[in-house]
Amino acid sequence: MSKKVTNDALRAMYVDNLIEVLTAAGEEVLRVGSNEIAIPVVDGEGEDNYVVFKVQVPTGSRDGDAYDAYGLAQEYEMKQAEKKEKKEKAEKAKAAKIARDQKMREQKQAAAQARANKERV
């Protein structure tokens, strides 16, 4: 069998498995393509929507490099950790700015109060 036929059979098997599992879970499953299924859902605002599942068997790049899911998973985790670190850093900077601005407002208010008291005297 050719690689394409093997991959098509593998993909079809997993699409069928997904349909079976989702149907057993009580979901209405719509097959919208040879490798794609959708389930109708209602979102948090009561609107109709869909969740789409697309099954593919990657073949790798044209250069002959094999698809490396483990490497991609590690890369994704590193990117997420980097995003989290940047977000925490931004939140700390924002908190420091808020504190600094609050202190400046209090100082301005105290200075205005002192001027007002001085003018009364």
N, CA, C and O atoms as a DFTB+ gen file, in Angstrom:
484 C
 N C O
     1  1       0.839      -1.187       0.000
     2  2       0.000       0.000       0.000
     3  2       0.881       1.247       0.000
     4  3       1.958       1.264       0.597
     5  1       0.415       2.268      -0.665
     6  2       1.180       3.513      -0.698
     7  2       1.002       4.265       0.616
     8  3       0.079       4.000       1.386
     9  1       1.894       5.193       0.848
    10  2       1.860       5.989       2.072
    11  2       0.557       6.792       2.163
    12  3      -0.009       6.939       3.246
    13  1       0.084       7.311       1.027
    14  2      -1.152       8.099       1.019
    15  2      -2.350       7.230       1.406
    16  3      -3.195       7.653       2.195
    17  1      -2.422       6.050       0.867
    18  2      -3.533       5.144       1.175
    19  2      -3.495       4.763       2.647
    20  3      -4.532       4.716       3.309
    21  1      -2.303       4.493       3.156
    22  2      -2.141       4.143       4.565
    23  2      -2.575       5.305       5.456
    24  3      -3.294       5.103       6.434
    25  1      -2.138       6.520       5.119
    26  2      -2.511       7.704       5.912
    27  2      -4.005       7.981       5.838
    28  3      -4.612       8.362       6.839
    29  1      -4.610       7.794       4.654
    30  2      -6.048       7.998       4.503
    31  2      -6.830       7.003       5.365
    32  3      -7.822       7.372       5.993
    33  1      -6.393       5.768       5.394
    34  2      -7.064       4.751       6.203
    35  2      -6.928       5.068       7.695
    36  3      -7.878       4.911       8.463
    37  1      -5.742       5.512       8.089
    38  2      -5.506       5.869       9.486
    39  2      -6.393       7.051       9.888
    40  3      -7.007       7.042      10.955
    41  1      -6.450       8.051       9.035
    42  2      -7.278       9.224       9.301
    43  2      -8.751       8.824       9.395
    44  3      -9.447       9.253      10.315
    45  1      -9.222       8.025       8.471
    46  2     -10.621       7.592       8.464
    47  2     -10.960       6.824       9.737
    48  3     -12.043       6.983      10.300
    49  1     -10.021       5.986      10.187
    50  2     -10.244       5.211      11.411
    51  2     -10.424       6.151      12.606
    52  3     -11.316       5.942      13.428
    53  1      -9.583       7.181      12.705
    54  2      -9.680       8.094      13.840
    55  2     -10.896       9.007      13.752
    56  3     -11.469       9.367      14.780
    57  1     -11.296       9.384      12.555
    58  2     -12.531      10.162      12.409
    59  2     -13.711       9.317      12.874
    60  3     -14.577       9.806      13.599
    61  1     -13.749       8.047      12.459
    62  2     -14.824       7.147      12.884
    63  2     -14.813       6.961      14.394
    64  3     -15.869       6.941      15.026
    65  1     -13.616       6.824      14.979
    66  2     -13.506       6.688      16.440
    67  2     -14.038       7.926      17.149
    68  3     -14.755       7.815      18.144
    69  1     -13.688       9.102      16.641
    70  2     -14.183      10.348      17.240
    71  2     -15.703      10.431      17.152
    72  3     -16.368      10.815      18.114
    73  1     -16.246      10.070      15.996
    74  2     -17.694      10.091      15.824
    75  2     -18.346       9.163      16.832
    76  3     -19.344       9.520      17.458
    77  1     -17.789       7.985      16.988
    78  2     -18.338       7.004      17.926
    79  2     -18.300       7.511      19.362
    80  3     -19.283       7.386      20.093
    81  1     -17.182       8.075      19.763
    82  2     -17.029       8.568      21.144
    83  2     -17.977       9.742      21.401
    84  3     -18.641       9.792      22.436
    85  1     -18.036      10.672      20.471
    86  2     -18.890      11.844      20.662
    87  2     -20.369      11.474      20.631
    88  3     -21.166      12.039      21.380
    89  1     -20.737      10.536      19.777
    90  2     -22.122      10.076      19.713
    91  2     -22.489       9.374      21.012
    92  3     -23.584       9.570      21.538
    93  1     -21.578       8.557      21.530
    94  2     -21.822       7.862      22.798
    95  2     -21.948       8.860      23.955
    96  3     -22.622       8.574      24.945
    97  1     -21.308      10.023      23.838
    98  2     -21.397      11.051      24.867
    99  2     -22.665      11.892      24.710
   100  3     -22.885      12.834      25.472
   101  1     -23.503      11.550      23.717
   102  2     -24.765      12.253      23.540
   103  2     -24.708      13.458      22.626
   104  3     -25.651      14.248      22.588
   105  1     -23.630      13.614      21.893
   106  2     -23.483      14.748      20.977
   107  2     -24.044      14.399      19.602
   108  3     -23.980      13.252      19.160
   109  1     -24.588      15.398      18.944
   110  2     -24.989      15.248      17.546
   111  2     -23.742      15.533      16.714
   112  3     -23.175      16.622      16.794
   113  1     -23.318      14.565      15.922
   114  2     -22.090      14.691      15.144
   115  2     -22.425      14.842      13.670
   116  3     -23.170      14.047      13.096
   117  1     -21.854      15.883      13.070
   118  2     -22.066      16.139      11.644
   119  2     -20.742      15.946      10.925
   120  3     -19.753      16.599      11.260
   121  1     -20.711      15.076       9.959
   122  2     -19.499      14.890       9.165
   123  2     -19.523      15.914       8.051
   124  3     -20.380      15.862       7.169
   125  1     -18.572      16.857       8.091
   126  2     -18.584      17.954       7.130
   127  2     -17.471      17.840       6.102
   128  3     -17.342      18.701       5.231
   129  1     -16.675      16.803       6.188
   130  2     -15.606      16.565       5.239
   131  2     -15.033      15.180       5.470
   132  3     -15.432      14.479       6.400
   133  1     -14.096      14.789       4.619
   134  2     -13.526      13.447       4.759
   135  2     -12.710      13.329       6.038
   136  3     -12.554      12.238       6.585
   137  1     -12.193      14.450       6.510
   138  2     -11.372      14.415       7.720
   139  2     -11.873      15.418       8.758
   140  3     -11.123      15.817       9.648
   141  1     -13.132      15.823       8.647
   142  2     -13.625      16.891       9.505
   143  2     -15.035      16.579       9.988
   144  3     -15.896      16.168       9.210
   145  1     -15.258      16.781      11.293
   146  2     -16.586      16.632      11.872
   147  2     -16.892      17.885      12.684
   148  3     -15.986      18.602      13.111
   149  1     -18.169      18.132      12.889
   150  2     -18.594      19.283      13.672
   151  2     -19.712      18.847      14.607
   152  3     -20.504      17.960      14.285
   153  1     -19.762      19.487      15.772
   154  2     -20.874      19.240      16.682
   155  2     -21.520      20.585      16.997
   156  3     -20.830      21.549      17.329
   157  1     -22.852      20.645      16.891
   158  2     -23.541      21.876      17.236
   159  2     -23.557      22.048      18.753
   160  3     -23.788      21.096      19.497
   161  1     -23.305      23.284      19.197
   162  2     -23.286      23.598      20.627
   163  2     -23.997      24.921      20.848
   164  3     -24.247      25.671      19.904
   165  1     -24.317      25.200      22.100
   166  2     -24.867      26.488      22.493
   167  2     -23.831      27.153      23.379
   168  3     -23.390      26.573      24.372
   169  1     -23.437      28.380      23.020
   170  2     -22.394      29.058      23.792
   171  2     -22.966      29.663      25.073
   172  3     -24.154      29.513      25.359
   173  1     -22.135      30.332      25.825
   174  2     -22.514      30.893      27.118
   175  2     -23.584      31.964      27.029
   176  3     -24.223      32.278      28.033
   177  1     -23.793      32.529      25.855
   178  2     -24.802      33.568      25.681
   179  2     -26.076      33.029      25.045
   180  3     -26.959      33.799      24.668
   181  1     -26.174      31.701      24.924
   182  2     -27.368      31.083      24.364
   183  2     -27.422      31.067      22.848
   184  3     -28.464      30.763      22.267
   185  1     -26.314      31.389      22.205
   186  2     -26.255      31.411      20.739
   187  2     -25.806      30.051      20.205
   188  3     -24.982      29.376      20.822
   189  1     -26.349      29.658      19.063
   190  2     -25.925      28.419      18.407
   191  2     -24.521      28.609      17.843
   192  3     -24.194      29.662      17.296
   193  1     -23.706      27.583      17.983
   194  2     -22.345      27.619      17.476
   195  2     -21.927      26.196      17.131
   196  3     -22.719      25.264      17.275
   197  1     -20.698      26.022      16.678
   198  2     -20.194      24.691      16.330
   199  2     -18.777      24.530      16.849
   200  3     -18.004      25.485      16.919
   201  1     -18.458      23.298      17.212
   202  2     -17.082      22.925      17.515
   203  2     -16.664      21.984      16.396
   204  3     -17.343      20.995      16.117
   205  1     -15.537      22.299      15.753
   206  2     -15.080      21.526      14.600
   207  2     -13.822      20.754      14.978
   208  3     -12.904      21.301      15.587
   209  1     -13.793      19.498      14.615
   210  2     -12.633      18.642      14.820
   211  2     -12.082      18.278      13.448
   212  3     -12.810      17.782      12.588
   213  1     -10.806      18.526      13.253
   214  2     -10.176      18.196      11.981
   215  2      -9.064      17.184      12.268
   216  3      -8.182      17.435      13.089
   217  1      -9.117      16.064      11.599
   218  2      -8.134      14.997      11.809
   219  2      -7.196      14.975      10.608
   220  3      -7.635      14.915       9.460
   221  1      -5.903      15.024      10.894
   222  2      -4.938      14.932       9.802
   223  2      -3.759      14.070      10.237
   224  3      -3.414      13.993      11.416
   225  1      -3.170      13.441       9.266
   226  2      -1.968      12.651       9.478
   227  2      -0.852      13.407       8.761
   228  3      -0.701      13.291       7.545
   229  1      -0.073      14.178       9.515
   230  2       0.957      14.997       8.874
   231  2       2.065      14.136       8.280
   232  3       2.427      13.089       8.816
   233  1       2.583      14.606       7.172
   234  2       3.644      13.859       6.495
   235  2       5.010      14.503       6.683
   236  3       6.024      13.926       6.292
   237  1       5.049      15.688       7.277
   238  2       6.322      16.378       7.450
   239  2       6.512      17.421       6.369
   240  3       5.602      17.707       5.591
   241  1       7.697      17.978       6.332
   242  2       7.962      19.046       5.371
   243  2       8.375      18.478       4.022
   244  3       8.638      17.283       3.886
   245  1       8.425      19.347       3.039
   246  2       8.843      18.924       1.694
   247  2      10.331      18.601       1.647
   248  3      10.802      17.909       0.744
   249  1      11.063      19.115       2.633
   250  2      12.503      18.862       2.693
   251  2      12.823      17.441       3.142
   252  3      13.974      17.006       3.103
   253  1      11.785      16.727       3.567
   254  2      12.003      15.363       4.024
   255  2      12.074      15.244       5.537
   256  3      12.234      14.144       6.066
   257  1      11.954      16.385       6.249
   258  2      11.946      16.345       7.707
   259  2      10.626      15.749       8.178
   260  3       9.556      16.172       7.742
   261  1      10.705      14.780       9.056
   262  2       9.509      14.134       9.580
   263  2       8.790      15.079      10.544
   264  3       9.418      15.932      11.171
   265  1       7.497      14.922      10.653
   266  2       6.691      15.704      11.607
   267  2       7.103      15.278      13.006
   268  3       7.138      14.084      13.306
   269  1       7.415      16.240      13.865
   270  2       7.892      15.957      15.222
   271  2       6.936      16.561      16.237
   272  3       7.118      17.700      16.666
   273  1       5.918      15.801      16.622
   274  2       4.914      16.300      17.566
   275  2       5.534      16.572      18.934
   276  3       5.146      17.531      19.601
   277  1       6.484      15.752      19.363
   278  2       7.121      15.967      20.670
   279  2       7.890      17.288      20.681
   280  3       7.817      18.047      21.648
   281  1       8.615      17.554      19.618
   282  2       9.357      18.806      19.520
   283  2       8.423      20.002      19.472
   284  3       8.689      21.024      20.104
   285  1       7.335      19.884      18.729
   286  2       6.359      20.963      18.650
   287  2       5.672      21.185      19.994
   288  3       5.384      22.323      20.367
   289  1       5.409      20.105      20.719
   290  2       4.794      20.230      22.044
   291  2       5.737      20.954      23.005
   292  3       5.301      21.807      23.777
   293  1       7.018      20.619      22.961
   294  2       8.000      21.307      23.812
   295  2       8.086      22.783      23.440
   296  3       8.141      23.648      24.314
   297  1       8.096      23.062      22.154
   298  2       8.160      24.445      21.683
   299  2       6.935      25.229      22.161
   300  3       7.057      26.378      22.588
   301  1       5.775      24.617      22.090
   302  2       4.538      25.254      22.539
   303  2       4.607      25.542      24.038
   304  3       4.252      26.636      24.477
   305  1       5.060      24.567      24.821
   306  2       5.181      24.763      26.266
   307  2       6.142      25.901      26.586
   308  3       5.876      26.704      27.480
   309  1       7.252      25.975      25.866
   310  2       8.217      27.048      26.099
   311  2       7.600      28.401      25.767
   312  3       7.789      29.366      26.507
   313  1       6.871      28.479      24.670
   314  2       6.225      29.738      24.293
   315  2       5.191      30.152      25.330
   316  3       5.077      31.331      25.664
   317  1       4.433      29.176      25.841
   318  2       3.431      29.490      26.851
   319  2       4.090      29.967      28.145
   320  3       3.599      30.897      28.785
   321  1       5.191      29.338      28.529
   322  2       5.911      29.760      29.726
   323  2       6.467      31.171      29.542
   324  3       6.446      31.979      30.470
   325  1       6.963      31.459      28.344
   326  2       7.486      32.797      28.040
   327  2       6.364      33.838      28.101
   328  3       6.553      34.926      28.646
   329  1       5.201      33.505      27.545
   330  2       4.061      34.419      27.597
   331  2       3.651      34.681      29.042
   332  3       3.371      35.817      29.425
   333  1       3.620      33.613      29.838
   334  2       3.223      33.740      31.244
   335  2       4.208      34.642      31.984
   336  3       3.806      35.491      32.779
   337  1       5.488      34.453      31.720
   338  2       6.523      35.261      32.360
   339  2       6.376      36.734      31.961
   340  3       6.473      37.620      32.810
   341  1       6.142      36.994      30.669
   342  2       5.952      38.371      30.198
   343  2       4.719      38.997      30.837
   344  3       4.730      40.167      31.219
   345  1       3.657      38.204      30.950
   346  2       2.420      38.710      31.538
   347  2       2.627      39.060      33.003
   348  3       2.174      40.108      33.465
   349  1       3.311      38.183      33.738
   350  2       3.582      38.449      35.150
   351  2       4.447      39.697      35.307
   352  3       4.222      40.510      36.202
   353  1       5.437      39.838      34.427
   354  2       6.313      41.008      34.472
   355  2       5.506      42.279      34.194
   356  3       5.686      43.293      34.870
   357  1       4.618      42.221      33.198
   358  2       3.777      43.374      32.863
   359  2       2.830      43.708      34.015
   360  3       2.601      44.881      34.312
   361  1       2.282      42.680      34.662
   362  2       1.379      42.919      35.787
   363  2       2.125      43.572      36.951
   364  3       1.584      44.459      37.611
   365  1       3.361      43.139      37.208
   366  2       4.160      43.757      38.272
   367  2       4.460      45.209      37.936
   368  3       4.371      46.083      38.799
   369  1       4.816      45.466      36.682
   370  2       5.111      46.834      36.260
   371  2       3.858      47.702      36.379
   372  3       3.938      48.856      36.799
   373  1       2.712      47.150      36.013
   374  2       1.460      47.890      36.107
   375  2       1.126      48.188      37.563
   376  3       0.705      49.298      37.889
   377  1       1.309      47.210      38.435
   378  2       1.038      47.416      39.854
   379  2       1.966      48.491      40.427
   380  3       1.541      49.324      41.228
   381  1       3.238      48.465      40.012
   382  2       4.189      49.478      40.478
   383  2       3.775      50.857      39.967
   384  3       3.851      51.836      40.709
   385  1       3.344      50.944      38.725
   386  2       2.909      52.224      38.161
   387  2       1.672      52.735      38.887
   388  3       1.574      53.925      39.188
   389  1       0.738      51.851      39.165
   390  2      -0.472      52.250      39.886
   391  2      -0.107      52.782      41.265
   392  3      -0.634      53.805      41.700
   393  1       0.794      52.086      41.949
   394  2       1.232      52.529      43.279
   395  2       1.934      53.886      43.183
   396  3       1.706      54.774      44.005
   397  1       2.787      54.032      42.172
   398  2       3.513      55.295      41.980
   399  2       2.535      56.431      41.675
   400  3       2.659      57.525      42.225
   401  1       1.561      56.168      40.795
   402  2       0.566      57.180      40.455
   403  2      -0.290      57.545      41.668
   404  3      -0.618      58.713      41.876
   405  1      -0.641      56.555      42.451
   406  2      -1.439      56.801      43.664
   407  2      -0.651      57.684      44.632
   408  3      -1.201      58.609      45.229
   409  1       0.621      57.394      44.778
   410  2       1.472      58.185      45.672
   411  2       1.563      59.623      45.164
   412  3       1.484      60.564      45.954
   413  1       1.731      59.801      43.834
   414  2       1.807      61.147      43.261
   415  2       0.497      61.900      43.472
   416  3       0.519      63.092      43.778
   417  1      -0.645      61.226      43.314
   418  2      -1.939      61.867      43.531
   419  2      -2.082      62.298      44.986
   420  3      -2.573      63.388      45.278
   421  1      -1.648      61.428      45.891
   422  2      -1.724      61.774      47.320
   423  2      -0.831      62.967      47.638
   424  3      -1.209      63.847      48.412
   425  1       0.361      62.990      47.032
   426  2       1.266      64.117      47.266
   427  2       0.674      65.408      46.707
   428  3       0.735      66.447      47.364
   429  1       0.102      65.357      45.504
   430  2      -0.522      66.540      44.915
   431  2      -1.688      67.010      45.761
   432  3      -1.878      68.207      45.977
   433  1      -2.470      66.046      46.240
   434  2      -3.620      66.386      47.065
   435  2      -3.155      67.018      48.378
   436  3      -3.747      67.990      48.847
   437  1      -2.093      66.461      48.970
   438  2      -1.560      67.014      50.218
   439  2      -1.006      68.417      49.980
   440  3      -1.195      69.306      50.810
   441  1      -0.322      68.621      48.851
   442  2       0.219      69.944      48.532
   443  2      -0.919      70.939      48.303
   444  3      -0.838      72.077      48.765
   445  1      -1.968      70.533      47.605
   446  2      -3.115      71.410      47.374
   447  2      -3.802      71.731      48.693
   448  3      -4.236      72.862      48.909
   449  1      -3.900      70.755      49.563
   450  2      -4.502      70.948      50.887
   451  2      -3.662      71.933      51.687
   452  3      -4.201      72.814      52.357
   453  1      -2.334      71.783      51.618
   454  2      -1.441      72.685      52.347
   455  2      -1.569      74.113      51.821
   456  3      -1.592      75.062      52.604
   457  1      -1.652      74.270      50.497
   458  2      -1.832      75.602      49.902
   459  2      -3.162      76.202      50.335
   460  3      -3.238      77.384      50.671
   461  1      -4.194      75.394      50.326
   462  2      -5.518      75.868      50.726
   463  2      -5.514      76.307      52.188
   464  3      -6.109      77.327      52.536
   465  1      -4.842      75.535      53.041
   466  2      -4.750      75.885      54.458
   467  2      -3.929      77.149      54.641
   468  3      -4.247      77.983      55.489
   469  1      -2.872      77.293      53.847
   470  2      -1.981      78.459      53.923
   471  2      -2.738      79.720      53.491
   472  3      -2.571      80.787      54.080
   473  1      -3.576      79.580      52.447
   474  2      -4.334      80.724      51.966
   475  2      -5.387      81.167      52.962
   476  3      -5.710      82.354      53.007
   477  1      -5.933      80.274      53.756
   478  2      -6.942      80.595      54.763
   479  2      -6.347      81.375      55.907
   480  3      -7.024      82.194      56.530
   481  1      -5.085      81.125      56.187
   482  2      -4.444      81.748      57.340
   483  2      -4.048      83.143      57.069
   484  3      -3.494      83.808      57.944
